[in-house]
Amino acid sequence: MLRIRLRRVGKKKQPSYRIVVADVRSPRDGRFVDQVGHYNPLTDPPTVVVNEEKTRHWLGVGAKPTETVHRILQTQGVVEKAG
């Protein structure tokens, strides 16, 4: 099963994240299938860049986003809010 989740990159105490599609069994910073964007929570406002076409493709194929990624995708308008 595939998950759309965050992969931590950056220096100590200065995290930034890549939004990746990875197998559920892979470790957090391990192997991934595709990178669909990035997220930097330290800027004001937080920087989010998402490739909507790739993200919609992976969601259509059956990849499930984690809760955090789902919130990020909702704010970007990629995923509609659940009723």
Secondary structure, DSSP 4 states (H G I P E B T S, - for coil): -EEEEEEEEEETTEEEEEEEEEETTS-TTS--SEEEEEEETTSSSPEEEE-HHHHHHHHHHT-EE-HHHHHHHHHHTSSPPP-
